[in-house]
Amino acid sequence: MKAKHFVLLAIAAIVSTVLAVASWSLREQWDQGTIAGRRLFPNLATDAGRLGAIELRQGGTTLTLERKGQIWGIKERAGYPADAEKVRGLLVRLAQAELLDPKTSKPDKYTLLDLEDPTAKDAKSRSVALRDQSGGSLGDRKSTRLNS
């Protein structure tokens, strides 16, 4: 192969690579989505004073942390006092939690991602609901890993 042919082939390869990358980048969406960066519970910091209960559910199990004054208790254990530091830590993590990006819009794939209905038997997904003093909703979300 002559040097002249090699140079022409190299230039053609470089030009076609540049055109391919340009074509791909024009079609590819680089958007993070409309959810990324939004808070899981956007009003938790401002509504913390109204918070009366935190309900955690997985499968057939429910754990409800109820606040009576400044003391948190476990409803399913007849109001047994919960560790205030751990409840405070949970609230801080929930207030700071951010949504990432949607993984699928196909309901038949939810089980593969552990995003099935958290109240279903043997569900691996979890849900958390925040209630005010009168039992009204301050927020309700499903999640797969609340404590990781």
C-alpha positions in Angstrom: 0.0 0.0 0.0 1.3 3.4 -1.0 1.7 6.1 1.6 -0.7 8.3 -0.3 -3.5 5.7 -0.1 -2.9 5.1 3.6 -3.2 8.8 4.3 -6.4 9.1 2.3 -7.9 6.1 4.2 -6.9 7.5 7.6 -8.5 10.9 6.7 -11.7 9.1 5.6 -11.8 7.1 8.8 -11.4 10.2 10.9 -14.0 12.1 9.0 -16.5 9.2 9.3 -15.9 8.8 13.0 -16.5 12.6 13.6 -19.7 12.4 11.6 -20.9 9.4 13.5 -20.2 11.0 16.9 -21.9 14.2 15.8 -25.0 12.3 14.5 -25.3 10.2 17.7 -24.9 13.2 20.0 -27.7 15.1 18.2 -30.1 12.3 18.7 -29.1 11.4 22.2 -30.9 13.1 25.1 -28.6 14.3 27.8 -31.5 15.3 30.1 -31.4 14.1 33.7 -35.2 14.0 33.7 -37.7 16.1 35.5 -37.4 14.2 38.8 -33.7 14.2 39.4 -32.7 16.4 42.4 -36.2 17.0 43.8 -36.8 16.2 47.4 -38.6 13.0 48.4 -40.6 15.0 51.0 -40.2 18.7 49.9 -42.2 20.2 52.8 -40.9 18.0 55.6 -38.6 20.7 57.0 -41.4 23.3 57.2 -44.0 20.8 58.3 -41.9 19.1 61.0 -43.8 20.8 63.8 -47.1 19.4 62.6 -45.7 15.9 62.2 -47.7 13.4 64.3 -46.8 10.0 62.9 -44.4 8.1 60.6 -45.8 4.9 59.0 -43.4 2.4 57.6 -44.8 -0.6 55.7 -43.4 -3.7 54.1 -45.5 -6.7 53.1 -48.1 -7.2 55.8 -46.0 -5.4 58.5 -46.6 -1.9 59.6 -44.5 0.1 62.0 -46.0 3.4 63.2 -44.0 6.0 65.1 -46.4 8.3 66.9 -45.5 11.6 68.6 -47.1 12.6 71.8 -45.7 16.0 72.8 -41.9 15.6 72.4 -41.9 11.8 72.9 -42.0 9.3 70.1 -43.6 5.9 70.7 -44.3 2.7 68.7 -48.0 2.4 68.1 -47.9 -1.4 67.5 -46.1 -1.9 70.8 -48.7 0.0 72.9 -46.8 3.3 72.7 -43.4 1.9 73.8 -40.9 4.8 73.7 -38.8 4.9 70.5 -35.2 6.1 70.6 -35.5 9.8 70.0 -32.1 10.1 68.4 -32.9 7.4 65.9 -36.3 9.0 65.1 -34.6 12.4 64.7 -31.9 10.8 62.4 -34.7 9.2 60.3 -36.5 12.5 59.9 -33.2 14.3 58.9 -32.5 11.6 56.3 -36.1 11.8 55.0 -35.9 15.6 54.8 -32.6 15.3 52.8 -33.6 12.4 50.6 -33.7 13.3 46.9 -35.4 11.5 44.0 -33.0 10.2 41.3 -34.5 9.1 38.0 -37.4 6.9 36.9 -36.2 3.4 36.2 -39.2 2.2 34.2 -42.7 3.2 33.3 -43.8 -0.4 32.7 -45.7 -1.8 35.7 -44.8 -5.4 34.8 -41.1 -4.5 35.5 -41.8 -3.1 39.0 -41.3 -6.5 40.7 -37.8 -6.9 39.1 -36.8 -3.5 40.6 -38.4 -4.3 44.0 -41.0 -1.6 43.4 -44.1 -3.7 43.7 -47.0 -2.7 46.0 -45.5 -2.6 49.5 -48.6 -4.0 51.1 -48.5 -7.2 49.0 -47.4 -10.4 50.7 -43.7 -11.0 50.5 -43.1 -7.5 49.0 -39.5 -6.3 49.2 -40.5 -2.7 48.6 -41.3 -0.4 51.4 -43.5 2.7 51.8 -43.3 5.6 54.2 -46.2 7.9 55.0 -46.0 11.1 57.1 -49.1 12.0 59.1 -50.0 15.3 60.9 -51.4 15.4 64.4 -55.0 14.7 63.2 -54.0 11.8 60.9 -53.9 13.8 57.6 -51.3 13.1 55.1 -48.1 15.2 54.9 -46.5 12.9 52.4 -46.6 9.3 51.2 -43.8 7.6 49.2 -42.7 4.1 48.1 -39.1 3.2 48.3 -36.9 0.1 48.1 -34.2 1.1 50.6 -35.2 3.6 53.3 -32.3 2.8 55.6 -29.4 2.3 53.2 
